[in-house]
Amino acid sequence: MNDTLAGWLQVLALVIALGLSFRPLGGYIARVLTTDHHWRAERLIYRAGGVNGDADQKWSVYLRSILAFSAVSVLFLYAFLRLQNHLLLSLGMKPVAADQSFNTAASFVTKNK
């Protein structure tokens, strides 16, 4: 079988798979996103975070959440890169330099290429 035929068969298989799954999967996603019912795990997470799951979120609260999550992500990734020689299965790799660790962490968190 040549590469062109294999590519077309793969595209055809993908189209068929999407065609068969969009109705049940789409219906499920629509039910999950439009219901007012909260699952037990959601309620536990809301309670632990002190969040009202039915209330709208103001832009200022959303901004603080994004900034806090980004700051924690940068710090975690920075520490991960600096301490990688102490991690399990490190294969003897040396820690990344401080400036390169910060640059990598900031780039990953801000999706900057």
C-alpha positions in Angstrom: 0.0 0.0 0.0 1.4 3.4 -0.9 1.6 6.4 1.4 -1.1 8.4 -0.4 -3.7 5.6 -0.1 -2.8 5.0 3.6 -3.2 8.7 4.2 -6.6 8.8 2.6 -7.7 5.7 4.4 -6.7 7.3 7.7 -8.7 10.5 6.9 -11.7 8.3 5.9 -11.4 6.4 9.2 -11.3 9.6 11.2 -14.3 11.0 9.4 -16.3 7.8 10.0 -15.3 7.7 13.7 -16.3 11.4 14.2 -19.5 10.8 12.3 -20.4 7.9 14.6 -19.5 9.6 17.8 -20.6 13.2 17.5 -24.3 12.5 18.3 -23.9 10.6 21.6 -20.8 12.6 22.7 -22.3 15.9 21.7 -25.5 15.1 23.6 -23.5 14.1 26.7 -21.4 17.3 26.6 -24.5 19.4 26.1 -26.2 17.8 29.1 -23.1 18.2 31.3 -22.6 21.9 30.4 -26.2 23.0 30.7 -27.4 21.2 33.8 -27.7 22.9 37.2 -26.9 19.7 39.0 -23.4 19.5 40.5 -21.7 16.1 41.0 -20.5 15.1 44.4 -16.8 15.6 43.4 -17.6 19.1 42.1 -19.4 20.0 45.4 -16.4 18.8 47.4 -14.0 20.9 45.3 -16.2 23.9 45.5 -16.5 23.6 49.3 -12.7 23.1 49.7 -12.1 26.2 47.6 -14.8 28.3 49.2 -16.5 28.8 45.8 -20.2 29.2 45.1 -20.7 26.9 42.0 -23.9 28.7 41.0 -22.6 32.3 41.1 -21.1 34.1 38.2 -17.4 35.1 38.5 -16.5 38.8 38.1 -13.6 39.7 35.8 -11.5 40.9 38.7 -11.8 37.6 40.5 -11.0 35.8 37.3 -7.9 38.0 36.7 -6.6 37.2 40.2 -7.2 33.5 39.7 -5.3 33.5 36.5 -2.4 35.5 37.9 -2.2 33.3 41.0 -2.3 30.1 39.0 0.4 31.4 36.7 2.6 32.5 39.6 2.3 29.1 41.2 3.0 27.3 37.9 6.1 29.4 37.3 7.4 28.7 40.8 6.6 25.0 40.6 8.3 24.6 37.2 11.3 26.6 38.3 11.8 24.4 41.4 11.3 21.3 39.2 14.1 22.3 36.9 16.4 23.5 39.6 15.9 20.3 41.7 15.7 17.7 39.0 18.9 16.0 40.1 17.1 15.1 43.4 14.0 13.6 41.7 13.4 9.9 41.2 14.5 8.6 37.8 16.6 11.7 37.2 19.2 9.5 35.3 22.0 11.7 36.8 21.0 14.9 35.0 22.4 18.1 36.5 20.1 20.9 37.5 19.3 23.6 35.0 21.0 27.0 35.5 18.9 29.5 37.4 18.5 32.0 34.6 17.6 29.3 32.1 15.2 27.7 34.6 13.3 31.0 35.0 13.3 31.6 31.3 11.9 28.1 30.6 9.3 28.3 33.3 8.1 31.8 32.2 8.0 30.7 28.6 6.0 27.6 29.3 3.5 29.4 31.5 2.9 32.3 29.2 2.9 30.0 26.1 5.7 32.2 24.6 7.7 30.5 21.9 
